[in-house]
Amino acid sequence: MSYDPKTIETKWQQIWDAEGAFEPSPDHSLPKKYILSMFPYPSGRIHMGHVRNYAIGDAMARFWRKQGYNVLHPIGWDSFGMPAENAAIKHKLHPRTWTYDNIDYMRKELNALGLSFSKTREFATSDPLYTRWEQQFIIEMFERGVLYRESTTVNWCPSCQTVLANEQVEEGCCWRCDSEVEQKEMPGYYLDIVSYADELLSALDDLEGKWPAQVLTMQRNWIGKSRGLSFGFNLSNESREKLNGQFDGYEVFTTRADTIYGVTYSALAPEHPIVTYLLEHDLLPEETAERIRAMANMSERERSQAEKEGYDLGITVIHPLTGAEVPVWTANFVLASYGGGAVMAVPAHDERDFAFATQYGLPIKRVIEGGEELPYTADGVLIDSDRFTGMTSAEARAAIIAYMEAEGLGKGTTNFKLRNWGVSRQRYWGAPIPFVHCPTCGLVPEKIENLPVTLPDDVEITGEGNPLETHPTWKHCTCPSCGGEATRETDTLDTFVQSSWYQLRYTVDPDKWEDVGIDKADADYWMNVDQYIGGIEHAILHLLYARFFTKVLRDLGYHDTDEPFERLLTQGMVLMDGAKMSKSKGNTVDPDELIARYGADTARLFILFAAPPQKELEWNDSGVEGAYRFIKKLYDRANKVTERTLPEIDHSVLSTESKAARAKVYEALQKSHDVFGKTFAFNTLIAACMEALNALDKQDDSAVWSEGMYVILHLLEPIIPHVTSELSDRLFDRANLAGSIPVKEEVFVRESITLAVTINGKRRTEIEVAPDADKETILTAAKAAGAKWLEGMTIVKEIVVPGKLVNLVVKPASA
């Protein structure tokens, strides 16, 4: 029979569906493995990045099932978001229609790959039932104080017409559409992720060696914990009068308390309240005011790329330790979002402060010895620093903080770069935020029994503004508290909220989905995820938010897990001609066409063989052909098998070729444990199986063939499940297949070993000796084999490197 992938793959996919082969058991006494790949956005078609991600996860899930584990391997759809609204405008379809049509199509594509997902646990995050539980969590977070509403300056994308979290601004641009981000004052909802910053940071230590070091570093840097000094700069009397007594001063934070005696100016962000007051009350020269307003309207990206710019505000503050008056400037390098929008400037010991001071001719005062040139930014010994002179920087930091605390001038403080997560989005296709605005009661959560608050279907999406805001009836409601007339919140939740708890939703037995959002017993059995697989692009956004949500839901009593993902694998991108595959670049490969031509097993084999999962994969058409040829060869060799169970073999009586073949087979088996348990280097396992098949081809013992095929099919089943299931069933009976196969140690017992013979370091010949041969025996054999190179020579040194080589150092006999 010739290899017919379409027939074989359709057959086995139908068998697996009929058997419910991939549904996890409800028995919590079984050992478990939770294998999870990041779920897809239903964009319309799967791409090779999807194939790679899900082939990796599927291989792991299938392997652990064979080892007797209860495996949870689910799939779902990250289905809310702006692209659906954009598609609605372009194709004149409702976002719901576009989304769920895409889900239906992509589900068929994933099924065609033979992926062993649980089908009973599949959901889309836009499903009303998913929204219902999410809204309950949001209300509980509000009641706990984790969620709050306030009016602040936000990142606004003028193209998407929505607010962005700090993490969604990449180099000053929207992470999705790349439009320039603007600063805008408006009310919004925030999750207090900063209150979890310490735990989020410290818990990363427990993930060392389990998560990629790069991801851990990125998260640590984003959280950005720094210990330092917080203190106040009081306004001088004259400056306080200029500001009509509206301000007494402002707070600053520094990690370099040891440099405080080097302060020669202070700088405020152009959005700082004092600057705003000066502008609003015409207390600055008109030209200066215009320049400051222009500076404030620049995006952070523009300001970061622009030359240093600043203006003297004509006010001064008092240095808390020296009593000196310090001029106050506004500067484009000071950000309102960090440190309160105010800094102490020490130009002698900070590059940014130095550049600004040099540009505007401000004083520069050195207070740390070390290095000849300024700015000197390293630690050293303090000079010209009053009582702290002579201390090292480390000593002075502690001493200055202690002194200022004792004098009531400041305090030691921990700061984080991390900012609270703004979750309000001014768009339609998202989960409604379940709150009501009542003129009497204020902000009121919807009653739990009224959830979910769902979206109205009768909307027109134009891309301009939020259609929920202009809907004639949807937002009008009664107050859940007093029963009076009220309006619904028209903002919807950031889609990263949905992907922050989906790993917990999968753990719930589907029979309980109507009754609970997260079942504690189920969650505590399955969590945490044993292996998570996804792209490095989610290192900060999704992974940080999912860790945060897991901790909040733990504190709300839904489960006992501290971290959601035990191990993380970040797979590399799929490239073509050195560039990321992209429809816009016209360099994509259609997985549907690949499967139609070669079969799903070929697609899976190539994608796992072409490169280690963590590395970028360069697409190669000849590599696909090679994968297909190997599967066909494997299929064709089925006629070599004569025994329907794993045969017993007397290794001692086999030919040299048969012994070598068995060694290759069991080398591959040994490698599989390391691959699936630690390295995920599927390419090396596939290569080992290819070598084993080639070695089997060089011998003709039918029992060795049967044993070899039994083991190879066992090893490759997680990778190419259709053809291996077909062959295993035909050759060995599925009922007789072992879950795991013990390694036969006798195959590695070598009757002889080969050693290279070098003379004066140059390889001349080789010898075969017994593995336990003594040095004298080895040297005798080496001299005999190298006799013609030893004629007329005197051996001056004999070196035996066990298991590798013999080196004879010689010189002419007459010398």
Sequence and secondary structure as in RCSB ss.txt:
>XXXX:A:sequence
MSYDPKTIETKWQQIWDAEGAFEPSPDHSLPKKYILSMFPYPSGRIHMGHVRNYAIGDAMARFWRKQGYNVLHPI
GWDSFGMPAENAAIKHKLHPRTWTYDNIDYMRKELNALGLSFSKTREFATSDPLYTRWEQQFIIEMFERGVLYRE
STTVNWCPSCQTVLANEQVEEGCCWRCDSEVEQKEMPGYYLDIVSYADELLSALDDLEGKWPAQVLTMQRNWIGK
SRGLSFGFNLSNESREKLNGQFDGYEVFTTRADTIYGVTYSALAPEHPIVTYLLEHDLLPEETAERIRAMANMSE
RERSQAEKEGYDLGITVIHPLTGAEVPVWTANFVLASYGGGAVMAVPAHDERDFAFATQYGLPIKRVIEGGEELP
YTADGVLIDSDRFTGMTSAEARAAIIAYMEAEGLGKGTTNFKLRNWGVSRQRYWGAPIPFVHCPTCGLVPEKIEN
LPVTLPDDVEITGEGNPLETHPTWKHCTCPSCGGEATRETDTLDTFVQSSWYQLRYTVDPDKWEDVGIDKADADY
WMNVDQYIGGIEHAILHLLYARFFTKVLRDLGYHDTDEPFERLLTQGMVLMDGAKMSKSKGNTVDPDELIARYGA
DTARLFILFAAPPQKELEWNDSGVEGAYRFIKKLYDRANKVTERTLPEIDHSVLSTESKAARAKVYEALQKSHDV
FGKTFAFNTLIAACMEALNALDKQDDSAVWSEGMYVILHLLEPIIPHVTSELSDRLFDRANLAGSIPVKEEVFVR
ESITLAVTINGKRRTEIEVAPDADKETILTAAKAAGAKWLEGMTIVKEIVVPGKLVNLVVKPASA
>XXXX:A:secstr
    HHHHHHHHHHHHHHHTTT   S TTS EEEEEE      SS  HHHHHHHHHHHHHHHHHHHTT EEE B 
 B   SHHHHHHHHHHT  HHHHHHHHHHHHHHHHHHTT   BSTT  BTTSHHHHHHHHHHHHHHHHHTSEEEE
EEEEEEETTTTEEE GGGEETTEETTT  B EEEEEEEEEE GGGGHHHHHHGGGGGBTTB HHHHHHHHHHH E
EEEEEEEEEE HHHHHHTTTS  EEEEEES GGGGGG  EEEE TTSHHHHHHHHTT S HHHHHHHHHHHHS H
HHHHHS   EEEEEEEEE TTT  EEEEEEETT  TTSGGGEEEE GGG HHHHHHHHHHT      EE  SSS 
  S  EE S GGGTT BHHHHHHHHHHHHHHTTSEEEEEEES   EE EE  SSS B  EEEETTTEEEE  GGG
      S     SSS HHHH SSTTEEE TTT  EEEE   EE HHHHTTTHHHHTTS GGGTTT SS HHHHHH
H SBSEEEEEGGGTTHHHHHHHHHHHHHHHTTS   S SBS EEEE  EEETTEE  TTTT    HHHHHHHH H
HHHHHHHHHSS TTS EE  HHHHHHHHHHHHHHHHGGGG   SS     GGGS HHHHHHHHHHHHHHHHHHHI
IIII  HHHHHHHHHHHHHHHHT   HHHHHHHHHHHHHHHTTTSHHHHHHHHHHHH GGG  SS    GGGG  
S EEEEEEETTEEEEEEEE TT  HHHHHHHHHHHTHHHHTTEEEEEEEEETTTEEEEEEEETT 
